[in-house]
Amino acid sequence: MSLLAVVDEITELIACDLGEAALSLAELECRPRLADPAYPAGERLCLARALASSLRAVNQHRAALRATADFVSAARGQLAPADVEAAARDMADMRWALGEADLCLAQLRQIPRAHRTRRDWARMARCADALGCADAADLRAHAPPPASETAAAAARVAALMQRLDYGAAAAELSRLARRGPGSPRLVALLAACRFHLGDDRAARGLFARAAAGGALFDEAGAHAALLMRAGDRLAVYALGRRLLRADAGRAEGWVAMARFLAMAGRAQDALAVAWKAQALAPRLADAFLAEGAAQMAAGNAADAAAALLRAHALAPSAFSYAEAVAALVRAERLKDAFVYARELAELMPGHPAALALVGSVLAHSPESAAKAEALLAAALAADRRCAAAVDALAALFVAGGRVSDARALLEAHLPELPTDAMYARYADVLTLANDLPAAAANYAAALDLNQDNQRARAGYERVARLMQPGAENDDDEDEQLPIESDFSDAL
């Protein structure tokens, strides 16, 4: 077996509570290679850690400690500093399990201060408190806040988020972060705030940090929705897999999988999975948001609106407002859509996305087109990177026959919004302007960013047909209709 295969197999056996089998495999495959200098020291460290994990799985902590210490002592000169630090953490964990607080603390002190993680500081603080060390207070200052303090902070932030005061919630979380390393739970809340505020790039990085810290389930619905909004189908699937492997009895993993299936064009499967999530958690708003996405993918706008309004009633958010309004517009319930859009604008006064939502609804009525244009322009004046405002304003221009204005708008904002969706929208406008080579290039750019962008793929194929010799003499006007329909959907 290869080294990677050995480590993976041992890890899988331990995860399945087959510690004895994992230990047998480790004794057979790991021990002979640990003493073989033909293997690089870093690879042998992976084998040593796998052996130690298998020993710890059967509660042989002392044997695991001895095996790790013996290897590190023999190979210290060959190991990279990061490998030595990883081994020190492993041995500190074993010392802690054995109740040796003094040796655990000594082991962690070997790690340079700049390289210590929040977990390192927290473990050191607990050891120092137990031993009455003089620097216990200093260690506690670097450790994450106590669980009670974290819970109280999370409750305060959650109350602000329920009122859609995401700016104040983010400020509170930033204030807590300045006091020391934030807990993964609070990082997840900050990610959700950024998501609802439309700062998707920051939100994605924060969600990754929170999950790495152990807060995988916290705000998982918002995380899945963020990845879906970015069009990253594989990332949505990977998140769902991680959640289900961690706990298939919780609804969050099924919510992510429902979103993945909706993105993959399997709307009926997505609905079945969303309903399973609802059965597991009948009051989880994210489960109904996922059903709404699946119903929209299936073309059932009325059913989508019903599911999304149910989600909104359970847990109102900027995202639930936007999703419900989009479904209501598709279901041709424009008055209801306007009521919800205006309500969001009142709760988040002056916020670009809220202004854009109201403007996109008003744009459906010729009588209010001028007001819609003013609101969308105001949204862009507040934030030039407001993709919803750019998209809606371009659609409004096209609906009014102002293709050149739509082209100029997208050319002005594309450098700030280089997403696959924006490249596809720009290519649509170029197609309407009969600039087919440029349209093909921008559809290709969209597909380079996201191979799953079906709109870009269909547009590229359409333009390729139009550019074939003789296509310009074809009297069939159906080639233009899909683009016009796309712009109508965007309004």
N, C-alpha and C positions, 0 to 999 in steps of 0.2 A: 504494500500500500504506500502511496505517496504521503509525504509529511502532512499536507493539507487534508487529505482524506482521513488520515489517522485522527487528527485533531477534531475534525468535523464529526467523525463517528463517535468519538468519546463524548463530545459536547452533547450530541443527540441522545446518547444513552443516558447521560446524567439528567437531561431534561425530561426523559421518560421514566425517571426514578429507577433506573436499572444500574445502580451504583456498582454492584458486584461485577456485572458484565463489563462496565466501563473500566474498572480496575484490572480485570483480567486482560483486556485488550491493551491497556496502558503498560502493564508489566511485560507483555509480549512484544509490543511494537516500540515503546518509548525507551525503556531502560537500556536496551542494547545500543541504541543510537546516541544516547546522551554522552557516552564515553568515546564516540567515534569522531575524531578531529576532521574527518572528511566533510562533515556537515558544518556550515557556518554557525557561529555562536548564537546569532539571533534566531536561527531555526531551531537549534537545540533548546533555547530558552522556551520557545513555544511548546516543545515536547515536555520540558520540565514542568511547565505550568499545567499542561493537560494531565500529566501524571499526578501532580499535587491536587488538582481538582477531583480526580477520581478517588484519591485517598480521602479527601475531605468529604466526598459523597457518602462514604461508609464510616464517617466519624473518626478517621485516623488522622487527626489534626497534627499530632506530634510527628508522625511519620512523614506527613506532607511537608511540615516545616523543615525537617531534617533533609529531605530530598532536595528541596529548593535551596536551602543554605549550602549544602554540599556542592551543588552545581554552580551557584554564583561564586562561591569561594574559589573553585577551580578555574572558572572562565571569566573572572572579573576583568582581567586585562584585555579580553577580546570583545567585551560587550559595550555597546553604545551607551552613553549616559542615560538616555530615555529608557533603555532596557533595564539598567540597574535600578532606576526609580520605580519601574513597574514591578520588579522583583521585590523591592523594599515594601511596596504597598501590599503585595501578596503576603509577605511574611508578617507584616503588621496585622493583617486580617487574621492570620492564624494565631498570633500572640493574643489578640483580643478574644478569639474563640476559646483559648486556653486559660483566660482570666489573668494574663500577665500584662497588666496595664503599664508597668514600668518599662518592660522590654518593647511593648507596642509603641510607646511614646518615643523611646530611643530610636526605634527603627524609622519612624516617620520624621524624626529630626534630621535624618541623613538626607532627606529631600530638600534641595535649596528652597528658600522661602518663595522665590518668584515662580517656582514650578508646583507649589502645593495647590491642590484642588480644594473646593469647598468641603468635600468629604474628608480630606486630609485634616483641614483645620478643625472640623467638627469632632473627629475622632481624637485628635490631640487635646482639644479642650476637655473632653470627657475624661480622658486619662489624667490630665493635669489636675482636674477637680478632685478626682478620686485619690490622687497622691498628695494633694495639698501643695502643689508646686507654686513657686513665687510668680511665674509668668502665666498662671491660669487665666487671669483677667485679659491679658494681651491676646491669648489664643482664642478666648471667647469672642473678642471684638472682631476677629477675622472669620469666625464661624457663621453659618447661616442663622437667622433668628430662630428662636424656639418655635415649636409647632403651634403653641397657643398664640404667639404674636403673629405668625404667618396666617393663621386662621382668621384672626381679627382683621388683619389688613385685607385679606381676600374678601371678607364680608363687606368691608367699607367700599372696596373697589367694585364688587358685584352690585351694590346698591346704586352706585354712580352709573354703571353700565346699564342697569335696568331703566334709568331715566335718560339713556342715550347721551349722557354727558361723558363721552369718551375722552375728551381733552382733559377734564379734571381727573378722570381715572388714571390716565397715562401719567399725569403730573404726580399723582400720589404714588404710583409705582416707581417713578424716577426718584422721588424723594427717599423712598425706602431703599432703593438700590445704592444711593450715595452713602448710606449708613454701613454698607457692607455687601457682600455677594448676595444677590437675591435668590430666594428659593425657586426651584423649577416651576412650582405651582404659580408663583407670582409672575415669572417670565412668560408662562402660557397665557395668563390674563393680559399681560402687556401686548403679546402677539395678537390676541383677539381684539384689543383696542385698536391696534394699528390696522388690522384687517377691516374693521368696520369704518375706520376713518379713510380707507382707500389707499393706505400706504402698504401695498402688497409686498414690495421687495423687503422692507424691514420686517413685516409680519412673518414672511417665510423663514428668514434667518432666526428670528426669535422662537418660532415653533420648533425648529431643528434643535436649538439650544435646550428648550424645555424638555423635549423628548429624550435628548441625550442625558439629561439630569434625572430622568425617571418619571417625568410628568407626561407620559405618553397619552393618557386618557383625558387629561385636563384640556378642555376646549377643543376636543378632537373633531367635533362637528364643524367648527369654524375652520380648522386646519384642512379638512377634506374639501370644504367649500372653496377655500382659497386656492388649493391646487386645481380644482375643477375650473375655477374662474381663469386660471392661467393656462388651461388647456393641456395640462401635464397629466395625461391619462396613466402613464406608467407610475408616476409618483403617487397618484391616488390609489392605485392597486397595491403598491408597496406599503403604503400607510395602512390600508385595510388588512393586508396580510399580517403586519406586525401587531395590530390591535387584536385580531382574531387568535393569533398564536399566544398572545399574552393572556387573553380571557375571552373565549368564544361565547360565554354566557352573558356578556355585556353587549349592549346595542351598538356602541360606537363603531366597532369593526364592520358590522353589517351595514351601517349608514354609509361608510366609506366605500364598501363594495357595491352598494346600490348606485352610488354616484359613478363609480368606474363602469358599471354595466350600461348606465344611461349614456356615458360618453362613447362607449364601444358600439352603440346602436342596438343594444339588446334591451329594448325598453320593457318588454314584458317580464324578462328575468329581473330587471332592476326593480320593477314594481313588487314582484314576489319577495325580493330581499328587503325592500323598504318596509313591507308589511310585517315581515319577520322581526325587524327592528322595533316596530311599533308594538308588537306582541310582547317583546322583552321589556320595553320601557314605554308604556302607554302615554306618559306625560313628557316625553323627550321631544322637544321642538325639532331637533335636528332630524329625527326620523320622518317627520311630516315634510320638512324641507326637502329631504331626499326623495320622498314620494312625489312632491311637486316637480322636481327636476325630471323624474322618470315619466310623469304624465306629460310634461312639455315635450320630452323626446318622442313620446308616442303620438303627439299631435292632439292630445286631449286637453285643450286649454281650459275648459270649464272645470274639469276634474282637478287640474293643476291648481287653479285659483282656489278651489275649496280646500285642498290640502295645505296650500301655502298660508291661507288665512287662518286655518287651524293652528299651524305652527306659530304664526304671528300672535295669536291669542294666548298661546302658552308662554312665549318668551319673545316679546317685541325687540327688534334690533334694526340697525340700519340695513343690514343684509335682508332681513325678512320683509322690510318695507319694499326694497327694490325688487325682490323676487315676486312679491304679491302684485305689485303694480305692473310688472312685465306680463304676468299671466292674465291679469284683468284686461289689459290692453289687447292681448291676443284673443281673449274671449269677447272682445268688442263691448266691454263694460267700462266705457271711458269715464263716465261720471264717477263711478266707484274708484277707478284708478286715480282720478284727480283728487278725490277726497284723501286717499292714503298718501299720495305724493305731497300734497299741501301740508298734511299733518306732520310728515317727516321734516319738511322745511321749517315748520314752526318749532319743532323740538330741537333741530340743529340749525339755528338761524345763521344764514350766510355761508353755510358749508357748501363747497362746490358741487359735491355729488348730489346733495339735496336739491339745489337749484337746477341741476341738470335733469333730475328726475321729473320735477314739475314741468320744465321746458319740453322734455320729450313727450309728455302727455299732451300738453297744449298744442304741440306741433301737428297732432292728428286732425285738428280743426283748421280749415283755411281762415276762418274769422280770427283765430288767435295766433296765427303764424308769426306776426310781427312781435307779439309779446313773448312767444316761445324763443324767437331769435335773440331778443334782448336778454332773457334769462340765461340762455346758453352762453351768450357772450360774457355775461357777468360771472358765470361759473369759471370760464376760461381766464378771465381777468384775475380771479382769486387764485386760480391754480392752473397754470399752463399745461400741467400733466394730467388733467382730469380727462381720462379717456372716454368716459361716458358722455361728457359734453362735446368733445370733438366728434365722436361717432354720431350723436344725435343731430348736431348742427350740420354735418356733412349730409346726412340723410334728408334734413329739411331743405338744404340747398338743392339736392337732386330732385326732390319732390316738386320743387318750384321751378324746375328747368334751369337752375343756375349751376350747371356742371362745372364751368370754369371757376366759380367761387368755391365749390366743394374741393376742386383740385388744389387751388391755392391754399385753402385751409389745411388740408392734409399734408401738403408739402411743408408748410410752416411748422407743423407739430410732429411730423414723423421722426425727426432726429431726437426728440425728447421722449417719444413713445415707440421705440423700435420693436414692437411685438408682432407676432404672426397675425393677430387679428387686425392690427392697424395696416400692415402691409397688404393684407387681403382686401381691406376696405379701399385703400388707395388704388389697388389694381382694378377694383370694380369701377371706380371713377374713371380711370384711364381707359378702360374698355368702352365706357359710355362716350368718352371723348374721342374714340376711334384711334387712340395711340396704342395699337395692339402690341408692338414689340416691347414697349415699356411696361404694359400690363403683364405680359408673360414673365418679364424679369422680376416684377414685384410679387406675382403669385409664386414664382420659384423661391424668392427670398422668404416668403411666408412658410413654404413647405420645408425649407432648410431649418427654420426655427422649430417647426412642429409638423411632423409627418402626418399627424392625425387631423390636421385642419381640412375637413371635407369641403368646406366652402372654397378654400384656395385650390384644392385639387380639381373640383368641378370647374372653377373659373379658368384654371390653366388649360384644361382639356377643351373648354369652350373656345378660348382664344386661339388655341392650336388649330382647331377646325376652321375658324374664321380666317386665319392667315394662310390657309392652303390656297393654291391657285384656283381661281374661279369662284371662291367663296363670296367675294364682294358682289358678285352678280346674282347671288341667290336671293330670290324674292321672299324666302321664308324668314319672317321677322321673329320667330320664336327664340332665336339665339339671344336676343336682348332681354326677353321677359324674366328669366331667373334673376338677373341683376336688379331690375326694377323691383321685383318682389322682395329681394334681400333688403333693399333700402326701406321698403315699406315696413318690414319687420323691425327694423332698427328704431323706427319712430315710436 
